Amino acid sequence: MIPELTARARAVRLLVLDVDGVLTDGHLYYADDGVELKAFNIQDGLGLRMLSVSGIIIAIISGRRSKALELRAENLGVKHVFQGVSDKLLVFEQLLTSLSLNAGAAAAIGDDLPDLPVLRRCELAACVPEAPALLRDHVHYVTQRGGGRGAVREVCELIMTAQGTLEARLHEFMK
């Protein structure tokens, strides 16, 4: 990692995620009965769990509402979930206040323009490669893996590497 990226990742105490296009591949699936279905990447989930065990708070801020997201967040133990949010920056600022953190301790991953205000405030801003050029121009890191295809795991490992916690997490699986 380049030194600036390492320094930014080292400062992170909170990771904020968008959902559609970040935790999922961005496609919306609807069953005949109108139920919305989402596919979540299992490697992203393990990355989030390892990051959480490493002491990083995980939060989700989504512009849409989804029962599938509620279930996935519960499964992963994510306590800070905000759905149907029209002003992500406002919710982000409120979250920072409630956690007694500042934006210098936050990282975020987004995929489209509604994520830009939060990304511009974070110490470490990341996006998926499918993000529009405007978004990619305002982040510190563009993942190699796509949304819903391991991008979140990639950022989790980047943070843990910078903070020196990845080896301990990996060692837990090599017993």
Number of C-alpha atoms within 10 A of each C-alpha: 9 6 9 11 17 16 16 20 24 19 17 24 21 25 24 24 23 25 26 23 23 27 29 22 20 17 12 12 12 11 8 7 6 8 11 14 15 21 18 21 19 14 16 23 19 15 22 24 19 22 25 19 12 18 13 20 19 24 20 21 25 23 17 14 14 16 13 15 22 14 11 15 18 12 10 14 13 17 12 13 16 19 18 12 15 13 15 21 19 13 15 23 16 12 18 16 12 9 11 8 14 16 20 15 19 27 26 30 32 30 27 20 13 18 22 22 16 24 26 17 18 25 23 29 28 25 34 26 18 20 19 13 11 11 25 21 12 16 20 17 17 23 18 15 16 23 28 25 22 25 28 31 25 18 29 23 19 18 28 24 16 19 16 13 17 19 11 12 18 11 9 9 7 6 5
